[in-house]
Amino acid sequence: MDDALTFKCIKDEVSPEEWQARKTLAACYRLVDKFGMTDLINNHITVRVPGTEDHLLINLFGLLYREMTASSLVKIDLDGNIVWKPESPYGYNRAGYVIHGAIHKARPDVKCVLHTHSRAGMAVSCMAEGLLPITQTAMRFYDRIGYHDFEGLAIDLGEQERLVLDLGDHPALILRNHGLLTCGPGVPETFYLMYHLEMACQAQVDVMAARVEITMPRDGVAARTARQWEDAIPWDRRGRDAAGKQAAASYNPGSADTDVSFEWPALLRMLRYESAGSAYPPYDS
C-alpha cells in the first residue's frame, strides 16, 4: 500500500466523542461509495465535532471514499482554516468549505452535510420540473426540498449566502446542473436522506427513459405522504410548527426511537463483513 495512505490511528489523541464522530463519518463515506454515489475523489461529507460549534471533520482531497478512515479525516474551522490534519501530502478541497461551511454556519440544527454528483442526481438537477412526486420515496421531499441555480464551480464565497437562502429550513437541496445535497442532525440521518433522494432520482430517470405516460398521485396525496414521513421521523420536521420544533429540539441522534436505529447498525455490520480480507484499511481505524 502507498505510504501516503497509511495513517497512524489517533484514537488516543482525541476525545471519545470526537473518535466516535470520526468513525461514523468514515463509515458514511464508505457507504456512499458502496451505493454508487461517488465521483472519484470529489465531493464531501462533513460533521460537526461534538462539543464544539465551529470545528468540522472533512475528507482529505486525494483519497477515494472507500479509503476513508477515522484517522484520515481533516479538522477545519467554520472559516476554512485547518485545525488538524494527518501527515499527508493532501489537503482538503475549498469547494467543500464553500458549500458545507456556509450551511453549518447558517443552520445550527445541522450536524452533518452530504453532497453528491451521482449520475441520477445530476440528471434530475438538469430537469426544469425538478424532483417529481411520482414515488413514495420522492414524496418524502414534497415541498421540503430547495433548488439552487448553478453559478459555476463552488469556489466563490459570494455564493454562500444565496445557497443558504435556497436551502432554507429544508433537509435537502438540488443544485441545478450540479448534484444533490442533504443535511441532518447526525451522520446516519443525513445518509438516510441522501439514500432516499438518490433512489427517488434514479426512479424518475428510469420512468422518464421508458417514454411511458407517468401516473401522478391524486391531489393532496403527495402532501399527505410527506406529512406521514414527518410524523414518523421527528428530526425531519425542521420546526415547521410548534410540535416540529419540540420534536427537533428533543431529538437524540442514535437513540432507539429513531428511524435509523435499526438500519445504521445493519449497515455497519455490512461494512465490517465486507472489510474482512480487504486490502483497504478498516473505516474505524
FENGI-V124541 format. One record per pair of residues at least 24 apart in sequence whose ideal C-beta (glycine too) atoms are under 6 Angstrom apart, sorted by the first residue. I is the first residue (numbers start at 0). GAP is how many residues later the second one is. D is the distance in Angstrom with one decimal. If there is no record, write none. Layout:
I/GAP/D ; I/GAP/D
This chain:
3/85/5.9 ; 6/64/4.5 ; 6/65/4.7 ; 6/79/5.0 ; 8/62/5.2 ; 8/276/5.6 ; 9/61/4.8 ; 16/33/3.9 ; 16/34/5.9 ; 17/31/5.4 ; 20/26/5.5 ; 20/29/5.5 ; 21/48/3.7 ; 21/51/5.5 ; 22/47/4.6 ; 22/261/4.4 ; 23/163/4.6 ; 24/32/5.5 ; 24/162/5.6 ; 25/42/4.8 ; 25/43/5.3 ; 25/44/4.7 ; 25/257/4.2 ; 26/241/5.9 ; 26/244/6.0 ; 26/256/5.0 ; 27/159/4.9 ; 27/163/5.1 ; 28/36/4.4 ; 28/39/3.8 ; 29/241/5.5 ; 29/253/5.0 ; 30/236/5.8 ; 31/33/5.6 ; 32/32/3.8 ; 32/33/4.5 ; 36/79/4.7 ; 36/81/4.5 ; 36/161/5.8 ; 37/27/4.9 ; 38/78/4.0 ; 42/72/5.3 ; 42/73/5.6 ; 42/74/5.9 ; 43/52/3.7 ; 43/56/5.9 ; 43/71/5.8 ; 44/69/4.7 ; 45/54/4.3 ; 45/67/5.1 ; 46/65/4.6 ; 46/140/5.5 ; 47/63/4.9 ; 53/24/4.7 ; 54/28/5.9 ; 57/34/5.3 ; 57/38/5.4 ; 59/28/5.9 ; 59/30/4.3 ; 60/29/5.7 ; 60/31/5.2 ; 60/32/4.2 ; 61/28/3.6 ; 65/214/5.8 ; 68/212/5.3 ; 68/214/5.8 ; 68/216/5.0 ; 69/214/5.6 ; 77/27/5.3 ; 93/61/5.6 ; 94/59/4.4 ; 94/60/5.8 ; 97/56/4.9 ; 98/55/5.2 ; 101/58/3.6 ; 101/61/5.6 ; 101/62/5.3 ; 102/80/5.9 ; 105/58/4.3 ; 109/73/4.5 ; 110/74/5.3 ; 110/75/5.5 ; 111/72/5.7 ; 111/74/6.0 ; 111/75/4.8 ; 111/78/4.1 ; 112/70/4.7 ; 113/68/5.1 ; 113/76/4.9 ; 113/80/4.9 ; 114/66/4.7 ; 115/63/5.4 ; 115/64/5.1 ; 116/62/4.3 ; 117/80/5.7 ; 119/81/4.0 ; 119/82/4.3 ; 119/85/5.0 ; 120/58/5.1 ; 120/59/3.9 ; 120/80/5.1 ; 121/57/5.6 ; 122/82/5.0 ; 123/77/4.4 ; 123/80/5.8 ; 124/49/5.2 ; 124/51/5.5 ; 124/52/5.8 ; 124/53/5.7 ; 125/51/5.6 ; 129/44/6.0 ; 131/72/5.7 ; 132/89/3.9 ; 133/80/5.9 ; 134/65/5.9 ; 134/68/4.9 ; 135/89/5.9 ; 136/59/5.1 ; 136/62/5.2 ; 136/63/4.5 ; 137/62/3.8 ; 138/83/4.8 ; 138/86/3.9 ; 138/87/5.7 ; 139/56/5.7 ; 139/89/4.5 ; 140/31/5.6 ; 141/80/4.3 ; 141/84/4.2 ; 143/26/5.5 ; 144/25/5.5 ; 144/27/4.5 ; 145/24/4.7 ; 145/27/4.5 ; 146/27/5.2 ; 147/25/5.9 ; 147/27/5.0 ; 148/27/5.0 ; 149/26/4.9 ; 149/27/4.0 ; 149/28/5.5 ; 168/69/4.7 ; 170/65/6.0 ; 171/25/5.6 ; 184/50/4.9 ; 184/66/5.9 ; 184/68/5.2 ; 185/67/3.2 ; 187/72/4.3 ; 187/76/4.1 ; 188/46/5.8 ; 188/71/5.8 ; 191/68/5.1 ; 232/26/5.2
